[in-house]
Amino acid sequence: MAARNQLLGMAAKDPRLTAVRPNGMEDVPQYRVDVDWEKAGALGVPITSIHTTVSAAFGSAYVTTSCREAGSRGSLSRPRSPRMAPEDLEKLYVRNTAGKMSPYSSFASGHWTYASPRLERFNAFPSLNIWGAPAPGKSSGDAMRAMEEIVSKLPKGIGFDWTGLSYQERMASSQAPLLYAFSMVVIFLALAALYESWTIPISIMLVLPLGVIGGVLAYFVPGPAQ
């Protein structure tokens, strides 16, 4: 989160970027439950029983489907008052494989932490989604280069990757030289088949650089007011 805030601060000062913002939820306090699986195994408590007990005690658990009404599902849950505080975990008991009840505190413990309420991953790594746009008069390529420069200034261990339209643009730009070369070969073969000659297409292809120069000059010539 500190790296994210550092990135947003630098992006707000960069003239090539605008409206750079996080797409996600802020970190909030959370209570994390750590289960000691070795102790649970020694007590003969199955993993499924642990999960089902916590789910039913602090949320709800599906138990049966009613036959009286089609599609009516029956769920099990505790009253609201005994599941409001972390200390209520110590009141839970889980049935082991021998049919005996084991207290939850004998194989699990909890502590407060600070994290995002939504599990955000990208390629299995913890991630944050950042949205933004190029500033007026700047291209998307300029904005992407600006973000790459900003990310390079973040602490070690923080990486980035492109998604959506930015990913498609980066992939298309890397394939542009190959596509241009392939298109020139196709044009040459089409001209050779049209004129039934190998020399005439070569002379025609030599005019391509002149056409590119004319296109670039025409781009910078101001046109009529829209």
BAVEXSE-938102 format. One record per residue: residue in three letters; x, y, z of N, C-alpha, C, O in turn. Coordinates in steps of 0.001 Angstrom, whole numbers, padded with zeros to 6 digits, always signed. Layout:
# BAVEXSE-938102
ALAXYZXYZXYZXYZ;...
//
This chain:
# BAVEXSE-938102
MET+000823-001205+000000+000000+000000+000000+000857+001254+000000+000495+002254-000620;ALA+002008+001209+000702+002910+002361+000692+003467+002597-000705+003598+003739-001146;ALA+003796+001503-001403+004285+001637-002775+003189+002182-003689+003467+002977-004587;ARG+001944+001756-003462+000837+002263-004266+000657+003757-004074+000480+004497-005042;ASN+000703+004201-002821+000541+005626-002547+001699+006431-003120+001506+007557-003579;GLN+002910+005857-003095+004059+006529-003701+003873+006663-005212+004183+007702-005794;LEU+003368+005610-005834+003122+005653-007277+002059+006697-007623+002225+007461-008574;LEU+000968+006731-006852-000088+007703-007128+000409+009131-006948+000012+010030-007689;GLY+001288+009339-005954+001827+010676-005743+002692+011138-006904+002595+012288-007333;MET+003544+010244-007420+004389+010608-008555+003571+010749-009828+003871+011604-010661;ALA+002531+009916-009993+001696+010012-011187+000908+011316-011214+000660+011864-012288;ALA+000508+011822-010041-000253+013073-009993+000599+014265-010425+000064+015277-010878;LYS+001910+014152-010289+002797+015254-010662+003330+015132-012087+003963+016060-012591;ASP+003083+014008-012736+003603+013793-014089+002671+014448-015105+001476+014153-015113;PRO+003188+015330-015962+002312+016025-016924+001790+015120-018034+000890+015512-018775;ARG+002339+013927-018157+001877+013012-019209+000680+012173-018788+000110+011456-019610;LEU+000295+012253-017528-000761+011401-017002-001900+012228-016419-001717+013378-016019;THR-003076+011617-016382-004224+012251-015748-005162+011173-015237-005224+010072-015783;ALA-005884+011502-014193-006907+010607-013613-006335+009248-013238-006995+008228-013435;VAL-005127+009215-012704-004547+007951-012238-005123+007644-010862-005003+008447-009937;ARG-005747+006479-010733-006482+006162-009504-006468+004650-009296-006349+003892-010259;PRO-006587+004213-008060-006649+002769-007800-008048+002228-008012-009030+002901-007701;ASN-008145+001029-008532-009422+000348-008703-009461-000814-007714-009044-001927-008033;GLY-009953-000549-006545-009988-001582-005521-010523-001031-004220-011155+000025-004195;MET-010270-001743-003143-010758-001361-001829-009589-001087-000905-008547-001737-000996;GLU-009765-000121-000015-008724+000216+000943-008580-000882+001990-009529-001616+002267;ASP-007383-000989+002570-007155-001973+003621-007994-001645+004852-008207-000478+005181;VAL-008462-002682+005518-009280-002539+006719-008776-003518+007776-008100-004488+007432;PRO-009086-003289+009050-008695-004264+010083-009414-005588+009879-010602-005624+009558;GLN-008687-006661+010068-009231-008009+009921-008720-008888+011057-007639-008668+011603;TYR-009518-009875+011390-009111-010849+012402-008748-012148+011697-009600-012793+011086;ARG-007500-012520+011786-006987-013693+011097-006924-014881+012062-006425-014758+013181;VAL-007430-016015+011618-007417-017245+012410-006348-018171+011830-006397-018522+010651;ASP-005390-018559+012660-004320-019469+012258-004562-020827+012897-004613-020957+014120;VAL-004707-021819+012060-004950-023185+012524-003639-023957+012495-002967-024004+011464;ASP-003272-024562+013618-002101-025432+013688-002520-026825+013215-003118-027593+013970;TRP-002201-027139+011966-002670-028388+011374-002037-029610+012031-002643-030682+012042;GLU-000833-029471+012579-000218-030605+013270-000976-030937+014550-001218-032107+014847;LYS-001352-029909+015308-002136-030151+016519-003516-030703+016164-004026-031607+016826;ALA-004111-030144+015107-005427-030639+014703-005348-032098+014284-006248-032880+014593;GLY-004276-032478+013581-004121-033868+013180-003887-034785+014370-004370-035916+014392;ALA-003134-034290+015373-002894-035102+016571-004171-035319+017367-004334-036349+018021;LEU-005078-034343+017311-006360-034476+018020-007389-035237+017184-008480-035533+017671;GLY-007054-035554+015934-007992-036270+015080-009118-035414+014551-010209-035918+014283;VAL-008867-034115+014395-009894-033198+013911-009714-033023+012400-008669-032529+011975;PRO-010689-033408+011577-010562-033247+010129-010609-031774+009715-011199-030940+010401;ILE-009979-031478+008588-009973-030111+008081-011386-029662+007720-011765-028521+007986;THR-012160-030550+007119-013521-030181+006728-014382-029819+007941-015220-028921+007859;SER-014180-030513+009062-014949-030189+010264-014590-028817+010801-015456-028089+011286;ILE-013302-028457+010716-012871-027137+011182-013527-026050+010342-014068-025084+010881;HIS-013480-026207+009032-014058-025191+008144-015571-025109+008314-016137-024017+008354;THR-016212-026243+008412-017669-026244+008543-018108-025608+009852-019105-024889+009891;THR-017369-025869+010924-017733-025308+012227-017626-023789+012226-018525-023101+012709;VAL-016532-023268+011687-016361-021812+011648-017394-021182+010715-017950-020127+011019;SER-017650-021833+009577-018622-021291+008627-020016-021235+009240-020725-020243+009069;ALA-020411-022275+009943-021748-022304+010536-021852-021361+011730-022915-020792+011978;ALA-020748-021190+012476-020791-020369+013688-020779-018881+013379-021466-018107+014047;PHE-020004-018465+012368-019862-017037+012081-020525-016631+010767-020517-015453+010409;GLY-021095-017591+010048-021844-017278+008839-023054-018168+008761-023990-018034+009551;SER-023038-019067+007820-024104-020055+007702-023572-021233+006922-022580-021109+006203;ALA-024225-022385+007056-023816-023605+006365-025057-024325+005865-026054-024441+006579;TYR-024984-024805+004638-026094-025561+004054-026189-026929+004726-025181-027619+004882;VAL-027393-027317+005119-027569-028598+005798-028533-029526+005068-028318-030738+005064;THR-029587-028997+004451-030562-029874+003808-031414-029079+002838-031388-027848+002822;THR-032166-029804+002032-033126-029212+001106-034529-029662+001500-034775-030854+001680;SER-035435-028720+001631-036800-029037+002042-037551-029746+000921-037456-029356-000242;CYS-038287-030775+001273-039079-031523+000293-040463-030913+000105-041147-031234-000867;ARG-040882-030047+001006-042221-029481+000928-042309-028441-000181-043311-028359-000892;GLU-041244-027644-000321-041225-026614-001344-040015-026855-002238-038892-026996-001754;ALA-040249-026899-003518-039165-027174-004462-038124-026053-004410-038457-024870-004482;GLY-036864-026453-004285-035780-025475-004269-035563-024790-002947-034735-023881-002880;SER-036252-025166-001893-036085-024551-000581-034901-025186+000126-034874-026396+000352;ARG-033924-024361+000472-032694-024850+001100-032701-024516+002592-033173-023458+003008;GLY-032166-025444+003380-032067-025219+004817-030637-024898+005210-029712-025606+004813;SER-030441-023836+005989-029110-023408+006424-029056-023355+007936-030066-023152+008610;LEU-027844-023542+008456-027610-023533+009899-026721-022353+010243-025699-022128+009595;SER-027110-021594+011270-026315-020453+011717-026587-020185+013187-027618-020580+013731;ARG-025627-019496+013822-025792-019143+015238-026508-017801+015365-026532-017021+014413;PRO-027090-017527+016528-027641-016198+016771-026548-015133+016644-025359-015441+016720;ARG-026954-013910+016454-025998-012838+016170-025105-012530+017366-023912-012287+017186;SER-025641-012534+018564-024869-012099+019731-023653-012978+020034-022615-012425+020397;PRO-023711-014319+019909-022523-015116+020247-021457-015153+019152-020495-015912+019265;ARG-021606-014356+018101-020604-014383+017029-020186-012967+016628-019958-012673+015455;MET-020094-012111+017628-019748-010719+017363-018304-010388+017702-017764-009419+017169;ALA-017658-011163+018572-016318-010840+019052-015359-011981+018736-015781-013134+018650;PRO-014057-011674+018560-013075-012742+018298-013013-013763+019434-012693-014928+019197;GLU-013316-013339+020668-013265-014264+021797-014301-015374+021678-014194-016396+022357;ASP-015299-015185+020826-016316-016215+020652-015767-017463+019980-016387-018524+020049;LEU-014601-017351+019325-013975-018538+018743-013602-019553+019818-013658-020760+019584;GLU-013221-019062+021001-012813-019962+022078-013985-020787+022609-013775-021779+023306;LYS-015212-020385+022287-016389-021122+022756-016779-022258+021816-017704-023016+022108;LEU-016079-022378+020689-016439-023396+019706-015774-024726+020033-014677-024773+020588;TYR-016460-025798+019679-015932-027153+019814-016126-027868+018474-017142-027694+017801;VAL-015137-028666+018107-015173-029386+016839-015118-030879+017133-014326-031327+017963;ARG-015955-031640+016455-015989-033084+016649-014845-033745+015869-014662-033490+014678;ASN-014076-034604+016566-012975-035303+015909-013445-036648+015356-014627-036985+015427;THR-012503-037404+014809-012861-038682+014184-013337-039716+015194-014005-040677+014814;ALA-013006-039542+016488-013454-040486+017523-014816-040118+018089-015333-040809+018966;GLY-015409-039015+017584-016717-038599+018064-016666-037703+019277-017716-037349+019813;LYS-015473-037317+019739-015347-036433+020892-015203-034989+020430-014803-034718+019298;MET-015539-034067+021336-015486-032645+021024-014162-032051+021489-013770-032233+022642;SER-013478-031349+020606-012207-030693+020921-012397-029184+020873-012968-028679+019907;PRO-011938-028446+021883-012084-026990+021849-011274-026377+020711-010171-026825+020400;TYR-011834-025368+020114-011185-024723+018974-009860-024087+019375-008924-024027+018578;SER-009790-023611+020616-008565-022952+021081-007410-023924+021253-006269-023490+021418;SER-007672-025232+021219-006595-026198+021401-005735-026367+020159-004618-026876+020245;PHE-006239-025948+019012-005451-026102+017789-005477-024855+016896-004969-024894+015775;ALA-006057-023760+017372-006126-022548+016560-005949-021322+017441-006250-021347+018635;SER-005462-020263+016843-005278-018975+017525-005585-017869+016528-005618-018107+015321;GLY-005806-016669+017026-006152-015557+016152-005421-014285+016531-004951-014133+017658;HIS-005331-013377+015579-004706-012072+015827-005250-011073+014814-005712-011446+013736;TRP-005188-009808+015178-005654-008743+014303-004585-008421+013269-003389-008437+013561;THR-005039-008129+012054-004138-007737+010980-004806-006639+010166-005926-006224+010465;TYR-004118-006176+009146-004605-005071+008324-004402-005458+006873-003262-005595+006429;ALA-005469-005636+006129-005358-006084+004741-006607-005691+003977-007567-005164+004539;SER-006569-005962+002678-007698-005637+001813-008858-006585+002083-008634-007779+002279;PRO-010086-006090+002100-011241-006978+002310-011542-007851+001100-012350-008776+001189;ARG-010900-007566-000031-011104-008359-001243-009781-008981-001665-008752-008307-001680;LEU-009806-010249-002005-008606-010956-002431-008283-010544-003858-008991-010918-004794;GLU-007212-009772-004024-006820-009273-005338-005533-009964-005768-004507-009851-005098;ARG-005591-010674-006881-004446-011405-007413-004332-011160-008908-005328-010937-009596;PHE-003094-011207-009400-002825-011161-010834-001686-012130-011108-000566-011946-010631;ASN-001995-013174-011891-001021-014244-012138-000512-014842-010826+000673-015146-010690;ALA-001421-015006-009865-001169-015630-008566-000372-014744-007614-000011-015204-006531;PHE-000082-013502-007968+000659-012598-007090-000295-011574-006477-001239-011146-007142;PRO-000070-011174-005227-000855-010071-004669-000664-008814-005518+000465-008457-005854;SER-001750-008153-005859-001653-007050-006814-002640-005953-006472-003549-006134-005662;LEU-002440-004813-007108-003345-003672-007032-003603-003200-008457-002677-003081-009259;ASN-004854-002937-008761-005238-002506-010105-005249-000986-010158-005942-000337-009375;ILE-004476-000416-011087-004361+001034-011235-004948+001427-012583-004604+000850-013614;TRP-005829+002408-012564-006426+002941-013788-005880+004343-014039-005433+005018-013112;GLY-005918+004773-015287-005476+006114-015620-005657+006396-017096-006150+005551-017844;ALA-005254+007597-017514-005400+008004-018909-004287+008981-019246-003717+009608-018353;PRO-003973+009114-020536-002968+010113-020933-003518+011525-020786-004715+011758-020954;ALA-002649+012443-020477-003052+013842-020357-003428+014385-021739-003010+013825-022752;PRO-004210+015466-021794-004569+016056-023094-003326+016409-023902-002398+017036-023389;GLY-003316+016007-025153-002175+016249-026020-001114+015178-025971-000133+015252-026710;LYS-001285+014175-025113-000324+013081-024994-000961+011790-025502-002176+011605-025429;SER-000117+010913-026012-000606+009635-026529-000610+008590-025428-000023+008783-024363;SER-001284+007475-025705-001289+006379-024733+000109+005796-024559+000458+005326-023476;GLY+000913+005826-025627+002298+005359-025501+003102+006210-024540+003907+005687-023769;ASP+002890+007542-024577+003575+008431-023631+003148+008116-022198+003978+008097-021289;ALA+001861+007870-022003+001365+007557-020658+001938+006234-020156+002281+006118-018979;MET+002045+005241-021028+002587+003947-020610+004072+004058-020274+004539+003444-019315;ARG+004810+004833-021053+006228+005048-020725+006375+005787-019396+007288+005502-018621;ALA+005478+006733-019135+005534+007454-017858+005300+006508-016687+005983+006599-015667;MET+004343+005606-016828+004083+004652-015750+005262+003705-015546+005585+003363-014408;GLU+005900+003283-016615+007072+002416-016481+008203+003131-015756+008898+002530-014938;GLU+008390+004426-016058+009419+005191-015362+009103+005338-013880+009998+005266-013038;ILE+007837+005544-013566+007445+005696-012166+007628+004393-011399+008137+004396-010278;VAL+007216+003283-011997+007340+001990-011327+008803+001645-011069+009118+001010-010062;SER+009702+002057-011968+011130+001775-011768+011696+002479-010545+012761+002098-010058;LYS+011011+003495-010037+011461+004222-008850+010891+003668-007554+011239+004141-006472;LEU+010018+002668-007652+009416+002085-006453+010395+001139-005766+011388+000738-006374;PRO+010135+000775-004513+011046-000143-003802+011183-001474-004519+010321-001862-005307;LYS+012278-002167-004237+012516-003475-004853+011436-004467-004419+010939-004429-003293;GLY+011097-005344-005342+010056-006325-005071+008698-005932-005604+007760-006728-005550;ILE+008571-004696-006129+007316-004224-006698+007441-004259-008219+008293-003572-008783;GLY+006616-005037-008876+006624-005122-010325+005311-004654-010908+004434-004191-010179;PHE+005166-004770-012219+003948-004328-012882+003729-005172-014130+004635-005843-014625;ASP+002505-005114-014618+002143-005752-015878+000931-005027-016431+000172-004404-015687;TRP+000755-005112-017747-000340-004426-018401-001522-005363-018579-001353-006570-018750;THR-002721-004794-018537-003939-005559-018777-004851-004774-019720-004642-003583-019951;GLY-005848-005441-020253-006858-004772-021062-006285-004153-022322-005470-004764-023013;LEU-006724-002920-022618-006300-002238-023834-004813-001937-023838-004177-001970-024892;SER-004244-001642-022664-002808-001368-022603-001999-002603-022992-000987-002500-023686;TYR-002455-003772-022538-001766-005015-022906-001863-005262-024412-000880-005650-025043;GLN-003045-005037-024988-003209-005225-026417-002347-004252-027214-001778-004620-028241;GLU-002253-003019-026745-001421-002033-027432+000052-002420-027375+000767-002300-028371;ARG+000500-002874-026234+001903-003264-026115+002210-004488-026988+003271-004559-027608;MET+001293-005436-027034+001501-006609-027884+001490-006222-029359+002283-006740-030145;ALA+000593-005313-029733+000522-004890-031133+001763-004121-031543+002248-004287-032663;SER+002293-003275-030649+003491-002503-030989+004711-003398-031154+005582-003100-031972;SER+004792-004476-030404+005923-005391-030535+005846-006215-031816+006868-006698-032302;GLN+004642-006379-032369+004476-007143-033598+004432-006274-034843+004351-006795-035956;ALA+004486-004947-034672+004358-004046-035814+005455-004248-036857+005123-004332-038039;PRO+006749-004334-036501+007775-004542-037550+007535-005807-038369+007702-005792-039588;LEU+007148-006894-037717+006888-008125-038443+005689-007983-039382+005713-008494-040502;LEU+004646-007293-038930+003466-007106-039770+003769-006219-040973+003291-006478-042077;TYR+004570-005165-040754+004939-004300-041879+005765-005072-042905+005540-004948-044109;ALA+006711-005860-042431+007525-006645-043358+006674-007645-044134+006853-007823-045338;PHE+005748-008293-043434+004877-009264-044101+003983-008582-045135+003766-009131-046215;SER+003460-007390-044818+002597-006673-045759+003370-006258-047004+002821-006291-048105;MET+004638-005867-046852+005452-005497-048012+005702-006704-048909+005706-006575-050134;VAL+005910-007871-048315+006107-009082-049112+004830-009417-049888+004893-009786-051061;VAL+003684-009288-049239+002411-009581-049910+002166-008609-051061+001731-009010-052140;ILE+002452-007315-050821+002277-006320-051885+003207-006620-053053+002801-006538-054212;PHE+004454-006966-052749+005404-007277-053821+004931-008472-054655+005002-008439-055883;LEU+004451-009518-053990+003974-010693-054724+002730-010372-055543+002569-010873-056656;ALA+001849-009535-054993+000646-009159-055738+001007-008351-056986+000422-008565-058048;LEU+001968-007422-056870+002412-006643-058028+003123-007515-059054+002954-007343-060261;ALA+003923-008454-058552+004607-009352-059485+003615-010193-060273+003813-010430-061465;ALA+002555-010644-059623+001531-011410-060337+000745-010515-061290+000323-010976-062350;LEU+000539-009246-060937-000230-008339-061778+000521-007969-063058-000042-008001-064152;TYR+001816-007614-062901+002600-007170-064052+003407-008300-064694+004064-008098-065715;GLU+003352-009501-064083+004105-010643-064587+005569-010274-064794+006167-010584-065825;SER+006127-009611-063798+007523-009188-063864+008050-009042-062446+007289-008760-061521;TRP+009386-009238-062272+010007-009063-060965+010656-007683-060820+010919-007236-059703;THR+010909-007020-061924+011606-005722-061859+010637-004567-061629+010941-003650-060866;ILE+009461-004602-062287+008499-003503-062124+008043-003367-060674+007996-002243-060175;PRO+007699-004460-059963+007329-004296-058545+008430-003680-057690+008140-002954-056738;ILE+009693-003960-058017+010790-003371-057230+010787-001862-057370+010933-001146-056380;SER+010620-001365-058606+010590+000089-058811+009394+000730-058109+009482+001853-057612;ILE+008289+000011-058074+007113+000558-057381+007331+000565-055873+006931+001511-055195;MET+007956-000474-055344+008195-000534-053901+009160+000534-053434+009110+000947-052275;LEU+010045+000992-054319+010987+002044-053938+010298+003381-053682+010893+004289-053102;VAL+009044+003501-054115+008301+004750-053887+007678+004774-052491+007223+005827-052043;LEU+007649+003636-051796+007022+003589-050468+007617+004581-049478+006856+005250-048779;PRO+008958+004713-049381+009486+005714-048432+008989+007124-048719+008720+007890-047793;LEU+008864+007472-050016+008360+008799-050357+006914+008967-049896+006522+010036-049428;GLY+006122+007896-050033+004742+007966-049565+004655+008124-048053+003775+008824-047552;VAL+005564+007477-047322+005579+007617-045862+005920+009035-045456+005313+009600-044547;ILE+006919+009614-046154+007301+010999-045847+006146+011947-046124+005890+012865-045345;GLY+005440+011725-047243+004293+012577-047539+003192+012444-046510+002550+013435-046160;GLY+002957+011215-046008+001942+011026-044983+002294+011728-043680+001426+012297-043018;VAL+003577+011685-043316+004010+012364-042085+003871+013868-042217+003413+014534-041289;LEU+004270+014419-043383+004141+015860-043581+002684+016290-043588+002347+017346-043053;ALA+001823+015488-044184+000401+015831-044214-000208+015811-042819-001162+016538-042543;TYR+000342+014979-041943-000193+014910-040571+000060+016214-039819-000776+016642-039024;PHE+001214+016849-040067+001551+018067-039338+001007+019327-039997+001097+020410-039420;VAL+000445+019203-041195-000162+020381-041845-001516+020646-041217-002369+019759-041230;PRO-001749+021819-040671-003059+022093-040022-004172+022100-041055-004055+022718-042114;GLY-005248+021407-040733-006385+021344-041629-007413+022391-041289-007185+023214-040403;PRO-008537+022381-041971-009603+023363-041701-010213+023120-040322-010239+021990-039834;ALA-010689+024163-039719-011300+024068-038391-012526+023179-038452-013360+023299-039350;GLN-012620+022276-037470-013750+021346-037403-014919+022021-036689-015976+021411-036523;
//
